[in-house]
Amino acid sequence: MTSIILEDLIKERLEKLLYDLVLPKPRDGNTKDLTGKIKVFSGFFPLTQPGKKNENIPGIAIKACGGKNEELVINFDIYVYSEKENGHREGLLIIEKIRREFFSDPVFEFAEFKKMTWDMLNVSGPNYEFGGLLYFNIPPIEIEERCI
């Protein structure tokens, strides 16, 4: 249950952190460049049909993806859109906000933030994808004494 609870806590925290951030959205043939708030998803990022614009961009998908002993790893995927030549900066802005948030307030109910890694996965615009990992220390499971 630890991984599920931590995933939910991180989703809530990211929703609060990014609530006011408005970024470009993909446009269709009928509208000019649109902007929208960032959506945060648990699990995988929702896909759209080929040829249709993805209404979920800008967005982030988070999921528990690994761990070992007293370490739990949460994966995050960031999807942003920009037609600017430096459009990747929209994703960098989100990464910096996440980094500052977790380093400035690293303690959750039962876990402590340890470190963050990230990479730009798609380097060709206008759709940019970033992936990263958040590492947490979690308490060990104690052996229970049993009465026989």
C-alpha positions as CSV (number, residue, x, y, z in Angstrom):
1,M,0.0,0.0,0.0
2,T,2.9,2.4,0.6
3,S,3.5,2.9,-3.2
4,I,-0.2,3.5,-3.9
5,I,-0.5,6.0,-1.0
6,L,2.7,7.9,-2.0
7,E,1.6,8.0,-5.6
8,D,-1.7,9.6,-4.5
9,L,0.1,12.1,-2.2
10,I,2.5,13.2,-5.0
11,K,-0.4,13.6,-7.5
12,E,-2.2,15.9,-5.0
13,R,0.9,17.9,-4.3
14,L,1.6,18.4,-8.0
15,E,-2.0,19.4,-8.7
16,K,-1.6,22.1,-6.0
17,L,1.9,23.2,-7.2
18,L,0.9,23.5,-10.8
19,Y,-2.7,24.7,-10.4
20,D,-2.1,28.3,-11.7
21,L,0.4,27.4,-14.4
22,V,-1.0,27.9,-17.9
23,L,0.9,26.6,-21.0
24,P,0.2,26.2,-24.7
25,K,-2.0,23.4,-26.0
26,P,-1.9,21.8,-29.4
27,R,-4.2,23.6,-31.8
28,D,-6.6,22.1,-34.3
29,G,-7.5,23.6,-37.7
30,N,-10.4,25.7,-36.3
31,T,-8.7,27.5,-33.5
32,K,-5.7,29.7,-32.9
33,D,-3.0,28.8,-30.3
34,L,-4.7,27.8,-27.1
35,T,-3.5,27.6,-23.5
36,G,-4.6,25.3,-20.7
37,K,-3.9,24.3,-17.2
38,I,-1.7,21.2,-16.6
39,K,-3.5,18.0,-16.0
40,V,-2.0,15.4,-13.6
41,F,-2.7,11.7,-14.1
42,S,-2.0,8.6,-12.1
43,G,-0.6,5.8,-14.3
44,F,0.0,6.2,-18.0
45,F,-0.7,9.4,-20.0
46,P,-4.0,9.0,-21.9
47,L,-3.4,8.5,-25.6
48,T,-5.5,9.9,-28.4
49,Q,-6.4,8.6,-31.8
50,P,-3.8,9.3,-34.6
51,G,-4.3,12.6,-36.3
52,K,-6.3,14.1,-33.4
53,K,-5.0,16.7,-31.0
54,N,-4.3,15.4,-27.5
55,E,-6.6,17.4,-25.1
56,N,-4.4,16.2,-22.2
57,I,-1.4,18.3,-23.1
58,P,0.0,20.0,-21.2
59,G,0.0,17.2,-18.7
60,I,2.0,15.0,-16.3
61,A,1.5,11.2,-15.6
62,I,3.0,9.8,-12.4
63,K,3.3,6.2,-11.3
64,A,5.2,4.1,-8.8
65,C,7.7,2.2,-10.9
66,G,10.2,0.6,-8.6
67,G,12.0,0.3,-5.3
68,K,14.4,-1.7,-3.2
69,N,14.4,-2.2,0.5
70,E,13.7,1.2,2.0
71,E,13.6,3.1,-1.3
72,L,10.6,3.8,-3.5
73,V,10.8,5.3,-7.0
74,I,8.1,7.3,-8.6
75,N,8.2,8.0,-12.3
76,F,6.9,11.1,-13.9
77,D,6.3,11.9,-17.6
78,I,5.7,15.5,-18.6
79,Y,4.1,16.4,-22.0
80,V,4.1,20.0,-23.2
81,Y,3.5,21.7,-26.6
82,S,5.1,24.7,-28.1
83,E,5.7,26.0,-31.6
84,K,8.5,28.3,-30.4
85,E,12.1,27.4,-31.2
86,N,12.8,27.2,-27.5
87,G,9.6,25.4,-26.7
88,H,11.4,22.8,-24.6
89,R,11.6,25.5,-21.8
90,E,7.9,24.9,-21.0
91,G,8.9,21.4,-19.7
92,L,12.0,22.8,-18.0
93,L,9.8,25.2,-16.1
94,I,7.7,22.3,-14.7
95,I,10.8,20.3,-13.8
96,E,12.3,23.3,-11.9
97,K,9.0,23.8,-10.0
98,I,8.9,20.1,-9.1
99,R,12.6,20.1,-8.0
100,R,12.2,23.2,-5.9
101,E,9.0,21.9,-4.3
102,F,10.4,18.5,-3.2
103,F,13.8,19.8,-2.1
104,S,12.2,22.7,-0.1
105,D,9.6,20.4,1.6
106,P,11.0,16.8,1.4
107,V,8.8,15.1,4.0
108,F,5.6,13.3,3.3
109,E,3.4,11.4,5.9
110,F,5.7,8.4,5.9
111,A,8.4,9.1,3.2
112,E,11.2,11.5,2.7
113,F,12.3,12.8,-0.7
114,K,15.8,11.8,-1.5
115,K,16.7,12.8,-5.1
116,M,15.4,13.5,-8.5
117,T,16.6,12.6,-12.0
118,W,15.2,13.6,-15.4
119,D,15.8,13.6,-19.1
120,M,14.3,15.1,-22.2
121,L,12.9,12.2,-24.1
122,N,11.6,13.9,-27.2
123,V,13.8,16.7,-28.5
124,S,11.9,17.6,-31.6
125,G,8.9,20.0,-31.3
126,P,6.3,21.0,-31.2
127,N,5.4,18.1,-28.7
128,Y,8.0,17.8,-26.0
129,E,8.3,14.9,-23.6
130,F,10.3,14.7,-20.4
131,G,10.7,11.8,-18.1
132,G,12.0,11.7,-14.6
133,L,12.3,9.8,-11.4
134,L,11.7,10.8,-7.8
135,Y,13.4,8.7,-5.1
136,F,12.0,8.4,-1.6
137,N,13.2,6.8,1.6
138,I,10.4,4.8,3.3
139,P,10.4,3.1,6.7
140,P,11.5,-0.5,6.8
141,I,8.9,-3.2,7.6
142,E,9.4,-4.5,11.2
143,I,9.3,-8.2,11.9
144,E,6.3,-8.9,14.1
145,E,6.6,-11.1,17.1
146,R,4.0,-13.9,17.0
147,C,2.6,-15.8,19.9
148,I,2.2,-19.5,19.3
